[in-house]
Amino acid sequence: MKNIVTVEPYKASITAEILKKWNGTVRVWSEPKSAVDGARVVEEITKPTEVTVIEEQKDMYGSLTQRAKVKYGAGKEGWVLHQMIAKK
């Protein structure tokens, strides 16, 4: 599934509540794919973190965002599930 769109960068965060919901860990992936399709975990975020969303992967109909490419920390970036971030 492609459907990747560049978006106007916007601020979001991984909150303490989101971390609690996901057992304390948000995985950042190398690509907007599953591990079965070749993506790998590049980092695990375990504390509240501010991020900037720069791209989104839409569902097959183009209406719902499934994954977001985020920039965070000192020049790090990767893909997370969209439901693992909170838009500011």
Backbone torsions as a table, in degrees:
resi	resn	phi	psi	omega
1	MET	NA	124.2	179.2
2	LYS	-94.9	-95.7	178.7
3	ASN	46.1	43.8	178.6
4	ILE	-97.4	128.2	179.7
5	VAL	-123.0	140.0	173.0
6	THR	-80.4	132.1	-178.5
7	VAL	-115.4	160.7	170.4
8	GLU	-62.3	120.9	-176.2
9	PRO	-52.9	135.7	177.0
10	TYR	-137.6	153.3	-178.3
11	LYS	-82.0	142.4	175.4
12	ALA	-149.3	177.3	178.4
13	SER	-149.4	156.8	169.8
14	ILE	-101.6	109.7	-172.9
15	THR	-91.1	167.9	176.1
16	ALA	-61.1	-36.8	179.0
17	GLU	-64.9	-41.6	177.9
18	ILE	-64.7	-44.3	178.7
19	LEU	-59.3	-42.0	179.4
20	LYS	-61.9	-42.4	-179.7
21	LYS	-62.3	-33.5	-176.2
22	TRP	-105.2	33.4	175.5
23	ASN	57.7	33.5	172.7
24	GLY	82.9	5.0	-176.5
25	THR	-141.6	129.8	170.0
26	VAL	-113.1	120.2	-179.2
27	ARG	-87.1	135.5	176.4
28	VAL	-103.7	126.4	-174.0
29	TRP	-105.3	153.9	-179.3
30	SER	-70.7	-29.1	-176.1
31	GLU	-144.6	162.3	178.7
32	PRO	-82.3	55.4	-179.3
33	LYS	-135.0	175.5	174.0
34	SER	-88.4	168.8	176.9
35	ALA	-62.6	-34.1	179.1
36	VAL	-62.6	-33.5	-178.3
37	ASP	-89.3	4.2	173.9
38	GLY	110.2	-2.6	177.8
39	ALA	-75.3	154.4	177.7
40	ARG	-132.0	153.8	177.9
41	VAL	-77.0	125.0	179.8
42	VAL	-100.1	-20.1	177.4
43	GLU	-165.4	156.0	173.1
44	GLU	-119.8	121.0	179.0
45	ILE	-91.1	126.0	-175.7
46	THR	-122.6	6.0	175.1
47	LYS	-141.1	157.3	-178.5
48	PRO	-51.0	134.9	-173.5
49	THR	-141.6	137.7	173.7
50	GLU	-85.6	137.2	179.8
51	VAL	-134.3	162.9	171.9
52	THR	-122.0	124.0	179.2
53	VAL	-84.7	129.1	-178.5
54	ILE	-118.7	-21.2	176.8
55	GLU	-146.4	156.5	176.5
56	GLU	-134.5	146.4	173.4
57	GLN	-107.0	121.5	-178.8
58	LYS	-90.0	162.0	175.3
59	ASP	-70.1	179.2	-174.6
60	MET	-63.6	-19.4	178.3
61	TYR	-94.7	-9.0	178.4
62	GLY	79.2	13.7	-176.1
63	SER	-104.4	-31.5	-177.5
64	LEU	-114.2	139.1	177.0
65	THR	-83.8	128.4	179.3
66	GLN	-101.8	-41.0	-179.8
67	ARG	-134.3	156.1	178.7
68	ALA	-131.3	136.4	173.4
69	LYS	-89.4	123.9	-175.2
70	VAL	-120.2	149.9	169.3
71	LYS	-109.2	140.9	-178.9
72	TYR	-158.3	167.4	176.7
73	GLY	57.0	-148.9	-178.0
74	ALA	-90.7	75.3	176.7
75	GLY	78.5	15.1	179.0
76	LYS	-84.7	151.4	174.5
77	GLU	-154.8	158.7	179.9
78	GLY	176.2	-176.2	-175.9
79	TRP	-106.3	137.7	175.0
80	VAL	-130.6	159.1	172.8
81	LEU	-64.9	136.4	-176.4
82	HIS	-59.6	-32.3	-179.3
83	GLN	-72.9	-4.2	178.7
84	MET	-95.1	6.6	176.4
85	ILE	-128.2	155.1	177.1
86	ALA	-118.6	119.9	179.0
87	LYS	-68.7	140.9	-179.9
88	LYS	-90.7	NA	NA
